Amino acid sequence: CRAGSCHACLVRCQGDIQDNQPDALSPAQRQDGWRLACQCQVAGDLQVEAFDPLRDGLPATVLSVDWLTPSVLRLRLQPERGLRYRAGQHLVLWAGSVARPYSLASLPQEDPFLEFHIDCRLPGEFSDAARQFKAGDSLRLGELRGGALQYDPDWQSRPLWLLASGTGLGPLWGVLREALRHDH
């Protein structure tokens, strides 16, 4: 993305570096040395360690793979341990060494899985791999990101307008269900 939002370029750094977007990571991540390579400029000697999904990622098992349309894949995953997330947040999925961020269509505390809708119309490393997924396969989960698409319970007194197309409808489904759960 080159904007600091997908986190596929997460690296651990020690040395002289200028971080152009320090708020993109949590204080704990920054304390551990994590940075987004796309947002940093090297200012001097530097040691860099790439995010290794086998070491740093959370294992997850593919529960189901369903084609909602000829080009939209619904992927349901079971992480090794539970995740705390909000409807609409996005998570970095790793298939081997390929990482892509996808927004969650599932609803926390209600859905017993993580659900993603993946646009497979065009070729790409991750979408090509996703076409081959089957139940029982293993993936790795990277960082859970906030993202701009989240329901805020303080919005209850205001009208809610949800607009999306394509696979953007998936996370809105989660946001809508979260709003209804809060009696919006």
C-alpha positions as CSV (number, residue, x, y, z in Angstrom):
1,C,0.0,0.0,0.0
2,R,3.0,2.3,0.7
3,A,0.8,4.3,3.0
4,G,1.4,2.5,6.3
5,S,-2.1,0.9,6.5
6,C,-1.6,-2.7,5.4
7,H,1.3,-3.6,7.6
8,A,2.7,-6.2,5.2
9,C,6.1,-4.5,5.5
10,L,6.4,-4.8,9.3
11,V,10.1,-5.0,10.3
12,R,12.0,-4.9,13.6
13,C,14.7,-2.3,13.5
14,Q,17.6,-1.3,15.7
15,G,19.6,1.8,14.8
16,D,19.2,5.2,13.3
17,I,15.9,5.5,11.5
18,Q,13.4,8.3,10.9
19,D,9.8,7.0,11.2
20,N,7.4,9.2,9.2
21,Q,4.3,7.6,10.7
22,P,5.0,6.7,14.3
23,D,1.3,6.4,15.4
24,A,0.7,3.6,12.9
25,L,1.8,1.1,15.5
26,S,1.0,0.7,19.1
27,P,3.4,2.0,21.8
28,A,4.2,-1.7,22.8
29,Q,5.1,-2.6,19.2
30,R,7.3,0.4,18.8
31,Q,8.9,-0.4,22.2
32,D,9.7,-3.9,20.8
33,G,11.4,-2.2,17.8
34,W,8.7,-2.8,15.1
35,R,8.4,-0.3,12.3
36,L,6.7,-0.1,8.9
37,A,9.5,-0.2,6.3
38,C,7.4,1.9,3.8
39,Q,7.2,4.7,6.3
40,C,10.8,4.8,7.4
41,Q,14.0,6.5,6.1
42,V,17.4,5.1,7.1
43,A,19.4,7.8,8.7
44,G,22.5,5.7,9.7
45,D,23.6,2.2,10.5
46,L,20.6,-0.1,11.0
47,Q,19.9,-3.7,11.7
48,V,16.6,-4.9,10.2
49,E,14.7,-8.1,10.9
50,A,11.7,-9.0,8.7
51,F,8.4,-10.1,10.2
52,D,8.5,-13.9,10.0
53,P,4.9,-15.3,9.9
54,L,6.2,-18.7,11.1
55,R,7.7,-17.2,14.2
56,D,5.7,-14.0,14.8
57,G,2.3,-14.8,13.3
58,L,-0.6,-16.5,14.9
59,P,-1.5,-20.0,13.4
60,A,-5.0,-20.4,12.0
61,T,-6.8,-23.2,10.4
62,V,-9.1,-22.9,7.3
63,L,-12.6,-24.0,8.4
64,S,-14.3,-23.4,5.1
65,V,-13.9,-22.0,1.6
66,D,-17.0,-21.0,-0.2
67,W,-17.5,-19.1,-3.5
68,L,-20.2,-16.5,-2.9
69,T,-20.0,-15.5,-6.6
70,P,-17.7,-16.7,-9.3
71,S,-15.1,-14.2,-8.1
72,V,-15.7,-13.7,-4.4
73,L,-14.3,-16.2,-2.0
74,R,-15.6,-16.5,1.6
75,L,-12.8,-17.7,3.8
76,R,-13.5,-18.7,7.4
77,L,-10.6,-19.3,9.8
78,Q,-10.2,-20.6,13.3
79,P,-7.2,-18.9,15.0
80,E,-5.1,-21.0,17.4
81,R,-6.3,-18.6,20.2
82,G,-9.1,-16.1,20.4
83,L,-8.6,-12.5,19.1
84,R,-10.1,-9.3,20.5
85,Y,-11.3,-7.3,17.5
86,R,-14.1,-4.9,16.5
87,A,-16.4,-5.4,13.5
88,G,-14.8,-4.0,10.3
89,Q,-11.2,-4.1,11.6
90,H,-8.6,-5.7,9.3
91,L,-6.1,-8.4,9.8
92,V,-3.0,-9.3,7.8
93,L,-3.3,-12.8,6.3
94,W,-0.1,-14.7,5.4
95,A,-0.1,-17.5,2.9
96,G,3.5,-18.7,2.9
97,S,5.5,-15.5,2.4
98,V,2.7,-13.5,0.8
99,A,0.8,-11.1,3.0
100,R,-2.4,-9.1,2.4
101,P,-4.7,-7.2,4.7
102,Y,-8.4,-8.0,4.7
103,S,-11.3,-6.6,6.6
104,L,-13.2,-8.9,8.9
105,A,-16.8,-9.7,7.9
106,S,-17.3,-11.7,11.2
107,L,-18.7,-10.3,14.4
108,P,-16.8,-10.6,17.7
109,Q,-18.4,-12.5,20.5
110,E,-21.0,-13.8,18.1
111,D,-19.2,-15.7,15.2
112,P,-17.0,-18.6,16.3
113,F,-14.7,-17.9,13.4
114,L,-12.9,-15.1,11.5
115,E,-14.6,-14.5,8.1
116,F,-13.1,-12.7,5.1
117,H,-14.4,-12.0,1.6
118,I,-11.6,-12.1,-0.9
119,D,-11.9,-10.6,-4.4
120,C,-10.4,-13.2,-6.8
121,R,-11.3,-11.5,-10.1
122,L,-7.8,-10.6,-11.0
123,P,-4.6,-12.6,-10.6
124,G,-2.4,-11.8,-7.7
125,E,-0.1,-13.7,-5.4
126,F,-2.5,-13.9,-2.5
127,S,-5.7,-14.3,-4.5
128,D,-4.0,-17.1,-6.6
129,A,-3.1,-18.9,-3.4
130,A,-6.6,-18.3,-1.9
131,R,-8.2,-20.1,-4.9
132,Q,-6.4,-23.2,-3.8
133,F,-7.3,-23.1,-0.1
134,K,-9.3,-26.0,1.4
135,A,-10.6,-26.9,4.8
136,G,-7.8,-28.0,7.1
137,D,-5.1,-25.8,5.5
138,S,-3.0,-23.7,7.8
139,L,-2.5,-19.9,7.4
140,R,-0.8,-17.4,9.6
141,L,-2.3,-14.2,11.0
142,G,-0.3,-11.1,11.2
143,E,-1.2,-7.9,13.0
144,L,-4.8,-7.0,13.8
145,R,-5.2,-3.4,12.6
146,G,-7.8,-0.8,13.6
147,G,-8.7,0.5,10.2
148,A,-11.2,3.2,9.6
149,L,-14.2,0.9,9.2
150,Q,-15.4,0.3,12.8
151,Y,-18.7,0.8,14.5
152,D,-18.7,3.3,17.4
153,P,-21.5,2.7,20.0
154,D,-21.6,6.5,20.5
155,W,-23.2,6.8,17.0
156,Q,-26.5,5.4,18.3
157,S,-28.2,8.8,18.3
158,R,-27.2,9.5,14.7
159,P,-28.4,8.0,11.4
160,L,-26.1,5.3,10.1
161,W,-25.3,5.2,6.4
162,L,-23.3,2.2,5.1
163,L,-22.1,2.3,1.5
164,A,-19.8,-0.2,-0.2
165,S,-19.5,-2.4,-3.3
166,G,-17.9,-5.7,-4.0
167,T,-16.1,-7.4,-1.2
168,G,-16.4,-4.1,0.8
169,L,-19.9,-5.4,1.7
170,G,-18.4,-8.1,3.9
171,P,-17.0,-5.8,6.6
172,L,-20.2,-3.6,6.4
173,W,-22.2,-6.8,7.2
174,G,-20.2,-7.1,10.4
175,V,-20.6,-3.3,11.2
176,L,-24.3,-3.5,10.6
177,R,-24.7,-6.5,12.9
178,E,-22.7,-4.7,15.5
179,A,-24.9,-1.7,15.2
180,L,-28.0,-3.8,15.6
181,R,-26.5,-5.6,18.6
182,H,-26.2,-2.1,20.2
183,D,-29.9,-1.4,19.4
184,H,-29.0,1.2,16.9
